[in-house]
């Protein structure tokens, strides 16, 4: 399994966003992020100065910080050259980004030290229609989900300051058999083996919402309808 953690890894830019009404007749969003100069405090529910428009599905203790691999942006520039200028760190609404670390090298429940803070991987990202609206591509959220290159969320175990260039270190790996990329793929697999879904539902390191999602997938005959999330219907 390709989950070796890279040495000498550092944080790229740190991003925060304000809630704005960006699309006429549709809910507001804070997906548009801007880089922070200097240190920024990471609290239990997120970065100081970062906002979420809908706390029912964004932010909170289980999704306090979104990390996206800058390594994925060349993939998106190749797939969508007409939007190439948008595929750069912060472009998908993430809070932090790195070069040299992706879903393939991580596991659910990994505990990382980011600068002064200690965080734990709680789940992958479930893209919604706001990503499509933000990128001005109606199919963006669906493509993002199918790619598996979704990034991941952290819960905060120890609050502290983050800043660009701060070291990123692996502290603990309680679930080495559950690679993050495989768990993300399983969450979006409409034909997931119910036995695997049941095992994932039992992972205490997973966020409650993803554990519930896997519990439903473990039920015989269950079919998940993702259209409201992806299309905003």
Buried (B, 14 or more C-beta within 10 A) or exposed (E): EEBEBEEEBBBBBBBBBBBEEBBEEEBBBBBBBEEBEEBBBBBEBBBEBBBBBBEEBBBBEBBBBBBBBBBBBEEBBEEBEEBBEBBBBBBBBBBBBBBBBBBBBBBBBBBBBBBBBBBBBBBBBBBBBBBBBBBEBEEBBBBBBEBBBBBBBBBBBEBBBBBBEBEBBBEEBBBEEBBBBBBBBBBBEEEBEBEBBBBBBEBEBBBEBBBEBBBEBBEEEEEBEBEEBBBBE
